[in-house]
Amino acid sequence: MRPITDRLSAVLDANVLYPFLVRDVLLSFADAGLYRPLWTDRINEEWSSNLIEKLPGKEAQIRATIQVMNGAFPEALVRQYEDLIENLQLPDIDDRHVLAAAIHCGASVIVTENLKDFPSVILEQYGLDALTADEFVLNALEIYPADAVKALKRMRLRYAAPPYDQEQLLQAMLRCGLGRTVAFLTPQVESL
């Protein structure tokens, strides 16, 4: 992993960690040093319990994924943020823990699919933005095009069961809601 001290930090909400491919893209970018990922035990419990409910026979594998994530990014796990939760105001009170973690660790961005639950008028008070996974990935591609494409290629080449060719990867990303990212990558598909 490349040093990321000069890169932005982003709290990854449960809804962007839940889909395997979106999680893998985000973590591949983090592994390439494009940003610093952040999460909490509560965020990990939220996405993993929802996935276990959908795939009950995969509980051990899903729990192992969290251990691998925490081992690969030991600086990602945010702790001791809970005292901030009670005083925060959001449309959905169940999302206050995400905002509290972002404030506590000085994150720049919350990556979430629930933008309506993180109004910019509230986030601006804390110097935060909320972006969808598609927006966040696209921004990384625009800022670090060569490094981001290399990270996606390394990710694609790790897949063996089933393997993905470049077009299959783009189609899978499209199905996961990364449409703007796919549009950006399509002209350079051979680089993947």
C-alpha positions as CSV (number, residue, x, y, z in Angstrom):
1,M,0.0,0.0,0.0
2,R,1.2,3.5,-0.9
3,P,1.5,6.2,1.8
4,I,-1.8,8.1,2.1
5,T,-1.0,10.8,4.5
6,D,-1.7,13.5,1.9
7,R,-4.9,11.8,0.7
8,L,-8.5,12.4,1.8
9,S,-10.2,10.1,4.3
10,A,-13.7,8.7,3.7
11,V,-16.2,7.0,6.0
12,L,-17.7,4.1,4.1
13,D,-21.4,3.7,5.1
14,A,-22.8,0.2,5.4
15,N,-24.8,0.4,2.2
16,V,-21.6,0.8,0.1
17,L,-19.8,-2.0,1.9
18,Y,-22.7,-4.4,1.5
19,P,-22.4,-5.1,-2.3
20,F,-19.3,-7.2,-2.9
21,L,-18.1,-5.5,-6.1
22,V,-18.6,-1.9,-4.8
23,R,-16.8,-2.9,-1.6
24,D,-14.0,-4.4,-3.6
25,V,-13.6,-1.3,-5.8
26,L,-13.5,1.0,-2.8
27,L,-11.0,-1.2,-1.0
28,S,-8.9,-1.6,-4.1
29,F,-8.6,2.2,-4.4
30,A,-7.7,2.4,-0.7
31,D,-5.1,-0.3,-1.1
32,A,-3.6,1.7,-4.0
33,G,-3.3,4.7,-1.6
34,L,-5.9,6.8,-3.3
35,Y,-7.7,7.6,-0.1
36,R,-7.9,6.4,3.5
37,P,-11.0,4.3,4.3
38,L,-12.8,4.6,7.6
39,W,-15.5,2.5,9.3
40,T,-16.7,1.4,12.7
41,D,-17.6,-1.9,14.2
42,R,-21.2,-0.7,14.1
43,I,-21.0,0.0,10.3
44,N,-19.4,-3.4,9.8
45,E,-22.1,-5.1,11.9
46,E,-24.8,-3.4,9.9
47,W,-23.7,-4.4,6.4
48,S,-22.6,-7.9,7.5
49,S,-25.7,-8.8,9.4
50,N,-27.9,-7.7,6.4
51,L,-25.7,-9.8,4.1
52,I,-25.8,-12.8,6.5
53,E,-29.6,-12.5,6.6
54,K,-29.6,-12.8,2.8
55,L,-26.9,-15.5,2.7
56,P,-27.1,-17.4,6.0
57,G,-24.8,-20.2,4.8
58,K,-22.0,-17.6,4.3
59,E,-21.8,-16.2,7.8
60,A,-18.2,-17.4,8.5
61,Q,-17.0,-16.1,5.2
62,I,-18.7,-12.7,5.8
63,R,-17.2,-12.4,9.3
64,A,-13.8,-13.4,7.9
65,T,-14.1,-10.6,5.3
66,I,-14.4,-8.0,8.2
67,Q,-11.3,-9.5,9.8
68,V,-9.4,-9.2,6.5
69,M,-10.6,-5.6,6.1
70,N,-9.5,-4.6,9.6
71,G,-6.2,-6.4,9.2
72,A,-5.5,-4.8,5.8
73,F,-6.5,-1.3,7.0
74,P,-5.8,-1.2,10.7
75,E,-6.1,2.6,10.7
76,A,-9.6,2.4,9.3
77,L,-11.4,1.3,12.4
78,V,-12.8,4.4,14.2
79,R,-13.3,4.1,17.9
80,Q,-14.5,6.4,20.8
81,Y,-16.9,8.4,18.7
82,E,-20.1,7.4,20.4
83,D,-20.3,10.4,22.8
84,L,-20.9,12.6,19.8
85,I,-24.0,10.7,18.5
86,E,-26.7,12.1,20.9
87,N,-26.2,15.7,20.0
88,L,-26.3,15.2,16.2
89,Q,-29.3,16.0,14.1
90,L,-30.0,14.0,10.9
91,P,-33.3,13.1,9.1
92,D,-32.7,9.4,10.1
93,I,-31.4,9.2,13.7
94,D,-30.1,5.8,13.0
95,D,-27.4,7.4,10.7
96,R,-26.0,9.7,13.4
97,H,-23.3,7.1,14.3
98,V,-21.9,7.5,10.8
99,L,-21.7,11.2,11.0
100,A,-20.2,11.0,14.5
101,A,-17.5,8.7,13.3
102,A,-16.7,11.1,10.4
103,I,-16.5,14.1,12.7
104,H,-14.4,12.3,15.3
105,C,-11.7,11.2,12.9
106,G,-11.7,14.3,10.7
107,A,-13.0,12.6,7.5
108,S,-13.6,14.6,4.4
109,V,-16.3,12.5,2.9
110,I,-19.1,10.1,3.8
111,V,-19.6,7.6,1.0
112,T,-23.2,6.5,1.1
113,E,-26.1,5.7,-1.2
114,N,-28.5,7.5,1.2
115,L,-27.6,11.1,0.3
116,K,-31.0,12.4,1.6
117,D,-30.1,11.2,5.1
118,F,-27.0,13.3,5.1
119,P,-28.1,16.8,4.0
120,S,-25.3,19.1,2.8
121,V,-26.6,21.9,5.0
122,I,-25.8,19.7,8.1
123,L,-22.5,18.2,6.8
124,E,-21.1,21.6,5.8
125,Q,-21.0,22.5,9.5
126,Y,-18.4,19.8,10.0
127,G,-16.5,20.3,6.7
128,L,-17.9,17.1,5.3
129,D,-19.4,16.1,1.9
130,A,-21.6,13.0,1.2
131,L,-21.1,11.2,-2.1
132,T,-22.5,8.1,-3.6
133,A,-20.1,5.3,-4.3
134,D,-20.3,6.1,-8.0
135,E,-19.5,9.7,-7.5
136,F,-16.6,8.9,-5.1
137,V,-15.1,6.3,-7.5
138,L,-15.5,8.6,-10.5
139,N,-13.8,11.4,-8.6
140,A,-10.8,9.1,-7.8
141,L,-10.6,8.2,-11.4
142,E,-10.5,11.8,-12.5
143,I,-7.9,12.8,-9.9
144,Y,-5.7,9.7,-10.1
145,P,-6.5,8.2,-13.5
146,A,-3.5,6.0,-14.0
147,D,-3.4,4.7,-10.4
148,A,-7.1,4.1,-10.2
149,V,-7.2,2.2,-13.5
150,K,-4.2,0.1,-12.4
151,A,-6.1,-0.7,-9.1
152,L,-9.1,-1.8,-11.0
153,K,-7.0,-4.0,-13.3
154,R,-5.3,-5.6,-10.3
155,M,-8.7,-6.2,-8.8
156,R,-10.1,-7.8,-12.0
157,L,-7.1,-10.1,-12.3
158,R,-7.7,-11.4,-8.8
159,Y,-11.0,-12.8,-9.8
160,A,-10.8,-16.5,-10.7
161,A,-14.2,-17.9,-9.9
162,P,-15.5,-16.6,-12.2
163,P,-12.8,-14.7,-14.0
164,Y,-13.9,-11.4,-15.5
165,D,-12.7,-9.9,-18.8
166,Q,-12.7,-6.1,-19.1
167,E,-16.2,-6.0,-20.6
168,Q,-17.6,-8.3,-18.0
169,L,-16.2,-6.2,-15.2
170,L,-17.8,-3.1,-16.7
171,Q,-21.1,-4.9,-17.0
172,A,-20.9,-6.0,-13.3
173,M,-20.0,-2.5,-12.2
174,L,-23.0,-1.1,-14.1
175,R,-25.3,-3.6,-12.4
176,C,-23.9,-2.4,-9.0
177,G,-24.9,1.2,-9.7
178,L,-21.5,2.5,-10.9
179,G,-23.0,3.8,-14.1
180,R,-21.1,7.1,-14.4
181,T,-17.9,5.3,-13.5
182,V,-18.5,2.8,-16.3
183,A,-19.2,5.6,-18.8
184,F,-15.8,7.1,-17.8
185,L,-14.0,3.8,-18.2
186,T,-15.6,2.5,-21.4
187,P,-13.3,4.4,-23.8
188,Q,-10.3,2.9,-22.0
189,V,-11.7,-0.6,-21.4
190,E,-8.5,-2.2,-22.8
191,S,-6.5,-0.7,-19.9
192,L,-8.5,-2.7,-17.4
